[in-house]
Amino acid sequence: MAKKLHILFLSSWYPTRVSPTRGDFVQRHAEAVATLHKVTVVHIISDKSLRGKIEFSEFKKNKITTKIIYIPYTKNRIFKFILFFKTYIKTIKKIDFFDIVHLNVTFPVGIIALYLKWLKKKPFIISEHWTGYQKQNIKSIGVLKRFITKIIVKNASFICPVSKNLQNNMIDFGLTGNYSPVPNVVDTNLFNISENNLKTFTVLHISHMKNDHKNVEGILNVISKLESKIPHLKFNLIGENSKQYTPLIHKLKIKNATIINQIPNNEVVNYLNNSSVFVLFSNYENLPCVILESFACGTPVVSSNVGGISEYFPKKFGYLIRPKDEIALENSILKIYNNELNFNKKLMHNYALNNFGTQIVSLKFTELYTKLLSN
């Protein structure tokens, strides 16, 4: 067994009281690493509810020591940067010793990783999840951000995007480095197959509900047409601000739609196990955790073929379609309803276990940590 190390996780995104699900995939990576190593997470976020005081929160869960620091919100970018930087350095100084920095989402917290490498001789690797490097999104990246990001990536020992597609997008963007993709992780003990005998054909969609990204309106258009073709069709729409689609659901006269607000990850499994198909109709993605979780539950998926999804999508696990193609979405759901997809739940779960399971991902990171320290 490899030597047990102390890994400092720094992340631009992480679940907090301000945003309970933002960066939850980073938390899952940290939890996977913590099965083999000591892990400390440090994350700082602005909180508009604070009035002049910095608030520190520290707790231990799933073997991870987590330090969340809430700082007052400010529109002054220079003051915000100084406050963030000082608070990060002050917090990290109190940590006795760590071997490696594991940076998640390169900008802006990569500036701290760069500081720790240059002044404290602490090497770092990067896990990248951001869709901003995709061609349709790069216009939003300013000149200064682009310049700093290139320096951070160049100084990383390894860059671990969650898919090869994201790796290619980063390289096209001009981010040169030592790439070694590592996918998102799934708790395959939690996300497991169920023997539920579904009496009603149920379609499920879970996301953050931003229509320009997830195309929820397109899904609803298709559901409204399917209600006349699938008797007693049930549709569950789950996510933050999902109620914004209530007027459209009424306009489309969808009868059996249930709108559910944001739920914890450990409750997602119940909905996946009680669904006939999970649908994702995004305009762009990297490697969504919820697709991998659906596989682990043996629930077939219909998804738009964008980002790195096709890299981990066996043919008999569902259907990949063109983004915005509502006819293809409708036809694919109908094929599943008509039992035209000969899928095997156990095969799907084992695929998730062998590609995204906690042990697999933790070993992949451990291999990189070992190589880094041996150089």
Buried (B, 14 or more C-beta within 10 A) or exposed (E): EEEEBBBBBBBBBBBBEBBEBBBBBBBBBBBBBBBBBBBBBBBBBBBEEEEEEBEEEEEEEBBBBBBBBBBBBEEEEEEBEEBBBEBBBEBBEEEEEBBBBBBBBBBBBBBBBBBBBEEEEBBBBBBBBBBBBBEEBEEEBEEEBBEBBBEBBEBBBBBBBBBBBBBBBBBEBEBEBBBBBBBBBBBBEEBBBBEEEEEEBBBBBBBBBBBEBBBBBBBBBBBBBBBEEBEEBBBBBBBBEBBBBEEBBEEBEBEEBEBBEBBEBEEBBEBBBBBBBBBBBBBBBBBBBBBBBBBBBBBBBBBBBBBBBEBBBEEEBBBBBEBEBBEBBBBBBBBBBEEEBEBEBEBBBBBBBEBBBBBBBBBBBBBBBEBBBEE
